[in-house]
Amino acid sequence: MKRRGQSGVDEGESSVKPTNRRTPARIPRRILTVNGGSSSIKFALFEASGSLRRILDGGIERIGLPEATFRVKGSGQADNFSRSVKAPDHTAAVGVLMDWIEQRSGSDALTAVGHRVVHGGPKYYKPQRITAEMVTELKQLSTFDPDHMPEEILLTEAFHRRFPELPQVACFDTAFHHDLPRVAQMLPIPRRYEAKGVRRYGFHGLSYAFLMEELARRAGPNAAQGRVILAHLGNGASLAAVRNGQSVDTSMSFTPTAGVPMSTRTGDLDPGLVWYLARTEKMSAKQLNDMVNFQSGLLGISETSSDMRDLLEHETEDVRAAEAVALFCYEVKKWIGSFAAALGGIETLVFAGGIGENAPAVRARICDGLGFLGIELEEKHNTANGGVISAASSRVVVRVIHTDEEQMIAKTVCQVLGLTKKERIDPGKENLIVGQAEELKTLFERTIRCGCNFFLTTARDADRQLEVAAVYLEVVQRNYGRLLQGRATVAWGSE
């Protein structure tokens, strides 16, 4: 016999009638990317659900100055602001960032954090989950890059203290150049220093990895496997020579100070100046480091600004600004020529970075006089910052590609932690081919003789090119496999 409780409901029976249960909503996987500089922290937030979707970008700038700035740009009103914050050092700055993250979405809002780590020395180059052992060893490697490494390590430790269970992944900026040919790695100093890790490492690797993937997506695998020169031109600037998808040389060396002149860095410099300045100016090693990294380059030559936009605006009235721009363009041009020699020619030149993507005048001056290499620009397309800015008669395809280091970091985090799985193409998409092909006009020409090469004609929507091409090829290979015998390739047209 059932007993009745105080509520009048039989004990053992539920007072709530059964209802249809709903599957709990899937918690989105969110990846925070962090890029720590000497006086700034840049970040971006991505949602990983099949494919990466950027939610917002932001940064804390002017760290160490009386009024630092915390800015965020996203799709929602709450994620669009810029305000002053107190950030006397990176510890305080990252505290501001973590407080905001918790206030915005709660303490469990993040799935993982990906950090850009400039230098990993000879041991660390593959992206991997950050451990206590790695942090200890990176601290010992801080002498390789004292201007970036200490702050980057501090950021990883701060996140670990606040979110001890949150996975963090280190993405090393040297990884793209790790397998440089031996001759490109060596520095012409006594061999004993090589045993201590002194060699050419190269940087901007996350940017270059993204650019090569984007080049393959836009121009096809054949272009990405060809002879390519990448020019990442921003506050920090470097070039890379790439053949068969692999870096064969790069302008930066043991540190990011080497190569072409930059906003405040010298680029390559006569080492005899060290001894000269030590004798005549009583300059210490620290003073020299400060000079070549923070007081030189465009700022040092112009004596007014490290920003290329300012210099271009005032070059007609200020000879110092004009000379700073001229030196920058001249040095980049020389590196393109030297890398063309190292590659045995050039088929694709890519401009990226803040200057490379947005300064048509700089691109034009760099390419002027490189006609002997087959480089000719189309003025109209260059002025418009078009995707392809080379002339129809140019033997070299010159492209402008927006680089995205944050996207590359987020993608790498997902790969390391296994957060996304490669989706299979649904065989039922055959019917989609016809509709998309009609919408994008003719995407493929007829099969060319027995070579079975399919040529993608011009299509402006690059994002849909890859999907349609992949579906098309799968259908063709499945239905006409005997004819193709595995030899089908895609040669992509211009954008």
matplotlib code that plots the C-alpha trace (Angstrom):
import matplotlib.pyplot as plt

x = [0.0, 1.4, 1.9, 0.8, 3.2, 2.5, 1.8, -0.9, 1.0, 1.6, 5.2, 7.1, 5.1, 6.3, 4.2, 5.5, 4.0, 6.4, 7.2, 9.0, 12.7, 14.7, 18.3, 20.4, 21.8, 25.3, 27.8, 29.7, 33.4, 35.1, 38.8, 40.6, 43.7, 46.3, 49.2, 51.3, 53.7, 56.1, 53.4, 50.1, 47.9, 45.9, 43.2, 40.3, 37.5, 36.4, 33.6, 34.5, 31.5, 32.4, 34.1, 35.7, 33.7, 35.2, 33.1, 35.2, 38.6, 40.2, 43.3, 44.8, 47.3, 49.8, 50.5, 52.8, 51.6, 49.3, 46.2, 46.1, 43.3, 41.0, 39.1, 36.8, 35.1, 32.4, 28.9, 26.9, 26.6, 28.1, 31.2, 31.9, 33.7, 36.9, 37.8, 40.7, 42.0, 44.8, 47.5, 50.9, 52.2, 51.2, 50.0, 47.5, 46.5, 45.8, 43.8, 41.6, 41.1, 40.3, 37.9, 36.0, 35.8, 34.3, 31.8, 30.9, 30.3, 31.2, 34.2, 33.6, 33.1, 36.4, 37.3, 40.9, 43.4, 46.0, 49.1, 51.4, 54.9, 57.6, 60.5, 60.9, 64.6, 65.9, 63.6, 60.1, 58.6, 55.6, 52.4, 51.6, 49.7, 51.5, 52.9, 54.8, 57.9, 57.6, 57.1, 60.3, 62.3, 60.8, 62.0, 65.5, 65.1, 64.0, 67.5, 66.7, 64.0, 64.0, 61.6, 58.7, 59.3, 58.9, 55.5, 54.3, 55.2, 53.6, 50.3, 50.2, 50.9, 48.2, 45.6, 46.7, 46.2, 42.8, 41.6, 43.8, 41.8, 41.7, 43.9, 46.4, 48.3, 51.6, 51.8, 55.4, 56.1, 59.3, 57.6, 57.1, 60.8, 62.0, 63.1, 65.0, 67.9, 71.1, 72.8, 70.0, 70.1, 73.8, 75.2, 78.8, 80.2, 82.3, 80.6, 80.6, 77.7, 75.5, 75.5, 74.0, 71.1, 72.4, 71.1, 68.6, 65.1, 62.8, 59.5, 56.0, 55.5, 51.8, 51.2, 53.1, 51.3, 47.9, 49.0, 50.1, 46.8, 44.9, 47.0, 46.2, 42.5, 42.4, 44.9, 45.0, 47.6, 49.8, 50.4, 51.1, 53.6, 55.4, 58.1, 56.5, 57.8, 55.7, 56.1, 54.6, 54.9, 53.6, 55.1, 57.3, 58.3, 59.9, 59.9, 60.0, 61.0, 58.8, 59.2, 57.0, 55.2, 58.3, 60.2, 63.7, 64.8, 63.6, 64.8, 64.5, 67.2, 68.2, 65.9, 63.0, 65.4, 67.1, 66.1, 64.4, 64.0, 60.7, 58.7, 61.2, 63.7, 66.9, 66.8, 70.2, 73.0, 76.8, 78.0, 81.0, 78.7, 78.5, 82.2, 82.1, 79.2, 80.6, 83.9, 82.5, 79.1, 79.9, 76.8, 76.0, 74.6, 71.1, 71.3, 72.2, 69.3, 66.9, 68.2, 68.0, 64.6, 62.7, 64.4, 65.4, 63.7, 61.1, 61.1, 64.9, 65.2, 62.2, 62.7, 58.9, 56.8, 57.0, 53.7, 54.0, 50.7, 52.1, 55.3, 53.4, 51.2, 54.2, 56.8, 56.3, 57.1, 59.5, 62.6, 63.2, 59.8, 60.5, 63.9, 62.4, 59.8, 62.4, 64.8, 62.0, 60.9, 64.5, 65.3, 62.2, 62.9, 66.4, 65.1, 62.7, 65.5, 67.7, 64.9, 64.1, 67.7, 67.5, 64.3, 65.6, 62.8, 59.4, 55.9, 53.8, 54.4, 52.1, 51.8, 50.3, 50.4, 49.2, 51.5, 51.4, 47.6, 46.8, 49.6, 49.3, 52.1, 54.5, 53.7, 54.1, 57.5, 58.7, 57.7, 59.0, 62.0, 61.3, 60.1, 63.2, 61.7, 58.4, 56.7, 54.3, 51.4, 48.0, 47.7, 43.9, 43.8, 46.8, 45.1, 42.0, 43.9, 42.5, 43.1, 45.3, 47.2, 49.5, 48.9, 47.6, 51.0, 52.9, 54.6, 54.4, 51.0, 51.1, 48.5, 47.3, 46.0, 44.8, 46.7, 45.1, 47.4, 44.6, 42.6, 45.7, 46.2, 42.6, 42.8, 46.0, 44.5, 41.6, 44.0, 46.2, 43.2, 41.1, 38.2, 37.0, 36.7, 37.0, 33.6, 33.0, 31.4, 27.8, 27.6, 24.1, 25.5, 25.7, 22.5, 24.1, 26.8, 24.4, 22.7, 25.9, 27.6, 24.8, 24.9, 28.6, 28.5, 30.8, 33.1, 34.8, 35.6, 35.5, 37.9, 41.2, 42.1, 43.3, 45.2, 41.9, 42.7, 39.8, 40.1, 38.2, 37.2, 37.0, 34.7, 34.6, 33.2, 36.4, 34.7, 32.4, 35.0, 36.6, 33.4, 32.0, 35.4, 35.7, 32.2, 32.7, 35.9, 34.5, 31.5, 33.8, 36.3, 33.5, 31.7, 34.6, 37.4, 38.4, 39.0, 40.7, 42.9, 43.7, 45.2, 42.6, 43.8, 42.4, 44.1, 42.4, 41.9, 42.4, 40.0]
y = [0.0, 3.4, 6.1, 9.6, 12.4, 15.8, 17.2, 14.7, 12.9, 9.2, 8.5, 6.8, 8.7, 11.8, 15.0, 16.0, 14.3, 12.9, 15.2, 14.8, 15.1, 17.4, 16.8, 19.3, 22.1, 21.5, 23.8, 25.6, 25.1, 28.4, 29.0, 32.2, 33.1, 35.3, 37.2, 39.0, 41.8, 44.0, 46.6, 44.9, 41.9, 41.0, 38.4, 36.8, 34.5, 31.7, 29.1, 25.7, 23.8, 21.9, 25.0, 27.9, 31.1, 34.3, 35.9, 38.9, 40.5, 42.8, 44.0, 45.8, 48.4, 50.9, 48.5, 50.3, 53.8, 55.9, 55.1, 51.7, 51.0, 48.0, 47.5, 44.8, 44.5, 41.9, 41.3, 42.3, 45.7, 44.5, 43.3, 46.7, 49.2, 50.9, 52.2, 53.2, 50.7, 50.6, 48.2, 49.1, 45.7, 42.5, 40.9, 43.7, 43.7, 40.0, 40.3, 42.8, 40.4, 37.4, 39.5, 40.6, 37.0, 35.8, 38.7, 38.1, 34.4, 32.8, 31.0, 27.9, 29.9, 28.8, 25.4, 26.2, 29.0, 29.2, 31.3, 32.7, 32.0, 33.8, 31.6, 28.0, 27.6, 24.4, 22.1, 23.6, 24.2, 21.8, 23.1, 21.3, 21.5, 23.7, 21.9, 22.9, 21.3, 23.3, 26.6, 25.9, 25.3, 28.3, 30.5, 29.2, 30.1, 33.7, 34.9, 34.0, 36.7, 38.8, 41.3, 38.9, 35.6, 36.8, 38.4, 35.4, 33.0, 35.3, 35.1, 31.3, 31.3, 33.8, 31.8, 28.7, 30.3, 31.6, 28.5, 25.6, 23.0, 25.0, 23.5, 25.8, 25.3, 26.9, 27.8, 28.6, 31.3, 29.5, 26.2, 27.1, 27.5, 24.6, 22.5, 25.2, 23.8, 23.4, 26.2, 28.6, 27.7, 28.3, 31.6, 32.5, 32.6, 30.0, 26.6, 26.1, 28.5, 26.3, 23.7, 26.4, 26.9, 29.9, 29.6, 31.1, 30.4, 32.7, 34.2, 35.2, 31.4, 31.4, 34.1, 32.2, 28.9, 30.7, 32.4, 29.1, 27.5, 30.4, 30.4, 26.8, 27.5, 30.4, 29.4, 25.6, 23.1, 23.6, 27.3, 26.5, 23.8, 26.3, 28.9, 31.4, 34.5, 35.7, 39.3, 39.9, 43.7, 45.3, 46.8, 43.7, 42.8, 39.8, 37.7, 34.0, 31.9, 28.8, 25.9, 22.7, 24.2, 24.3, 27.3, 27.4, 30.8, 33.8, 37.3, 37.2, 35.2, 34.3, 37.1, 39.1, 42.1, 40.8, 41.3, 44.3, 47.6, 47.7, 50.2, 50.5, 47.7, 48.1, 44.9, 43.7, 45.8, 45.9, 44.1, 46.4, 49.1, 47.3, 47.9, 51.4, 52.6, 50.9, 52.9, 56.3, 56.4, 54.2, 52.3, 49.2, 46.0, 46.9, 50.3, 48.9, 46.4, 49.2, 51.2, 48.5, 47.3, 50.3, 53.5, 52.5, 51.5, 53.9, 55.8, 56.2, 57.4, 59.7, 61.0, 61.5, 58.3, 54.5, 54.4, 54.0, 55.9, 59.0, 58.8, 58.5, 61.4, 63.7, 62.4, 65.3, 67.9, 66.0, 64.5, 62.3, 60.7, 60.2, 58.6, 56.2, 55.0, 54.7, 52.7, 50.3, 49.7, 49.3, 46.7, 44.6, 44.7, 43.4, 40.5, 39.6, 39.5, 37.4, 34.9, 34.6, 33.6, 31.1, 29.6, 29.5, 31.8, 33.0, 32.2, 33.8, 36.9, 37.5, 40.7, 40.5, 42.4, 45.9, 47.6, 44.8, 44.6, 48.4, 50.4, 50.3, 52.9, 50.8, 47.7, 49.6, 51.0, 47.5, 45.9, 48.7, 47.5, 43.8, 43.3, 41.2, 38.6, 38.7, 41.0, 43.5, 45.2, 46.2, 49.8, 49.7, 46.5, 47.5, 50.8, 48.9, 46.4, 43.6, 40.0, 39.7, 42.8, 41.6, 42.5, 40.0, 40.0, 39.4, 36.0, 36.2, 36.2, 38.9, 38.6, 40.5, 38.2, 39.2, 37.2, 35.9, 34.6, 34.3, 32.0, 29.9, 29.7, 28.7, 26.0, 24.6, 24.4, 22.4, 20.0, 19.6, 19.0, 17.1, 19.5, 19.3, 16.4, 16.4, 16.1, 13.7, 15.0, 13.7, 11.7, 13.1, 16.5, 15.5, 17.5, 20.5, 20.6, 21.6, 24.4, 25.9, 25.6, 27.5, 30.1, 30.6, 30.2, 27.6, 26.4, 23.6, 23.3, 20.0, 17.3, 18.1, 15.0, 12.0, 14.0, 14.6, 18.1, 20.2, 23.9, 26.1, 29.3, 32.7, 32.8, 35.6, 33.7, 32.0, 30.5, 28.4, 27.4, 24.8, 23.2, 22.8, 21.6, 19.0, 17.7, 17.7, 15.8, 13.2, 12.6, 12.4, 10.1, 7.8, 7.6, 7.8, 6.3, 3.9, 6.7, 9.0, 6.3, 8.6, 11.2, 13.9, 17.3, 20.8, 23.8, 26.8, 30.0, 33.6, 35.2]
z = [0.0, -1.0, 1.6, 0.9, 1.6, 3.1, -0.3, -0.9, -3.6, -3.3, -2.2, -5.0, -7.6, -9.3, -9.1, -12.5, -15.5, -18.1, -20.9, -24.2, -23.5, -25.7, -26.6, -24.7, -26.9, -28.0, -26.3, -29.0, -29.1, -28.9, -29.6, -28.3, -30.2, -28.5, -30.1, -27.5, -28.5, -26.6, -25.9, -27.1, -26.9, -30.0, -29.8, -31.8, -30.9, -33.2, -33.0, -34.2, -35.4, -38.6, -39.9, -38.2, -37.7, -36.4, -33.7, -32.9, -32.9, -30.4, -28.7, -25.8, -27.0, -25.4, -22.5, -20.1, -20.9, -18.7, -20.8, -22.5, -25.0, -24.9, -28.2, -29.5, -32.9, -33.3, -34.8, -31.8, -30.1, -26.9, -28.8, -30.4, -28.2, -27.4, -23.9, -21.8, -19.2, -16.7, -18.0, -16.6, -17.7, -19.5, -16.2, -15.7, -19.4, -19.6, -16.4, -18.2, -21.1, -18.9, -16.7, -19.9, -21.2, -18.0, -17.8, -21.4, -21.5, -18.1, -16.8, -19.0, -22.2, -23.9, -25.3, -25.8, -26.3, -29.1, -28.6, -31.3, -30.0, -32.0, -31.2, -30.0, -30.6, -32.2, -30.2, -30.4, -33.8, -34.1, -32.7, -29.5, -26.2, -23.6, -20.6, -17.5, -19.0, -22.2, -20.3, -18.3, -21.4, -23.2, -20.3, -20.9, -24.6, -23.9, -24.7, -28.4, -28.5, -25.3, -26.9, -27.3, -25.4, -21.8, -22.5, -24.5, -21.6, -19.1, -21.1, -21.0, -17.3, -16.6, -18.5, -16.7, -13.3, -14.1, -16.1, -15.0, -16.9, -20.2, -22.9, -24.4, -27.6, -28.7, -32.4, -33.3, -35.9, -37.0, -38.0, -41.7, -42.2, -40.0, -42.9, -44.8, -46.9, -45.0, -47.0, -46.1, -42.4, -41.8, -40.6, -41.5, -38.0, -36.1, -36.3, -32.5, -32.2, -34.3, -31.5, -29.3, -31.7, -33.6, -37.2, -39.5, -38.2, -40.1, -38.9, -40.0, -40.5, -39.5, -42.1, -44.8, -44.0, -44.3, -47.6, -49.2, -48.3, -49.6, -52.8, -53.4, -52.8, -55.2, -57.9, -57.5, -56.2, -59.3, -58.5, -54.8, -55.9, -58.2, -57.6, -55.2, -53.5, -50.5, -49.2, -45.8, -45.5, -42.3, -39.2, -39.3, -42.8, -44.4, -47.6, -48.2, -51.2, -51.6, -54.0, -54.0, -51.1, -48.9, -47.7, -49.2, -47.9, -46.0, -45.2, -41.4, -39.7, -36.1, -34.9, -36.5, -36.8, -39.9, -43.6, -45.1, -43.2, -41.1, -39.2, -36.4, -37.2, -39.2, -41.2, -42.3, -40.9, -41.2, -38.0, -37.9, -36.6, -33.3, -32.6, -34.1, -32.0, -28.9, -29.3, -30.5, -28.7, -25.7, -26.7, -24.7, -26.0, -24.6, -26.1, -29.5, -29.3, -28.5, -31.4, -34.1, -32.9, -31.8, -33.2, -36.7, -40.0, -41.4, -38.1, -38.0, -41.6, -41.6, -38.0, -38.0, -38.2, -38.4, -40.3, -44.1, -44.5, -42.9, -45.0, -48.3, -47.3, -46.6, -49.0, -51.5, -48.9, -46.6, -48.2, -45.2, -45.6, -49.3, -48.6, -46.0, -48.6, -51.3, -49.1, -48.1, -51.7, -52.9, -50.3, -50.9, -54.7, -54.0, -52.0, -54.7, -57.2, -55.0, -54.2, -57.9, -58.4, -55.5, -57.0, -60.5, -61.6, -60.3, -61.2, -58.4, -56.3, -53.3, -51.4, -47.9, -44.6, -43.8, -46.3, -48.9, -48.9, -48.8, -50.4, -54.2, -54.6, -52.6, -54.6, -57.9, -56.9, -55.7, -59.0, -61.2, -63.0, -62.5, -66.0, -66.7, -64.3, -66.1, -63.5, -64.9, -63.0, -64.3, -62.9, -62.6, -60.7, -58.5, -57.5, -56.6, -54.4, -56.6, -56.0, -59.1, -60.0, -62.7, -66.4, -68.9, -70.5, -67.3, -67.1, -63.3, -61.6, -58.9, -56.2, -53.2, -50.4, -47.0, -44.5, -41.3, -38.6, -36.1, -38.5, -38.8, -35.1, -34.5, -37.2, -35.8, -32.3, -33.7, -35.4, -32.3, -30.0, -32.5, -32.2, -35.8, -38.1, -41.9, -43.4, -46.2, -49.4, -49.7, -52.9, -53.3, -54.2, -57.9, -58.4, -56.8, -59.5, -62.2, -60.2, -59.0, -62.4, -64.0, -61.3, -61.5, -65.3, -66.7, -64.0, -66.0, -69.7, -71.5, -70.9, -72.8, -74.8, -72.9, -70.2, -68.5, -67.1, -66.1, -66.3, -64.0, -65.8, -64.2, -61.2, -58.7, -55.8, -54.6, -51.5, -53.6, -56.1, -53.9, -52.8, -56.3, -57.6, -55.0, -55.5, -59.3, -59.2, -56.8, -59.1, -62.2, -60.6, -59.4, -62.7, -65.1, -62.9, -65.6, -68.1, -65.6, -64.1, -61.2, -63.4, -63.1, -61.9, -61.7, -63.1, -61.6, -63.5, -62.4, -60.0]

ax = plt.figure().add_subplot(projection="3d")
ax.plot(x, y, z, "-o")
ax.set_aspect("equal")
plt.show()
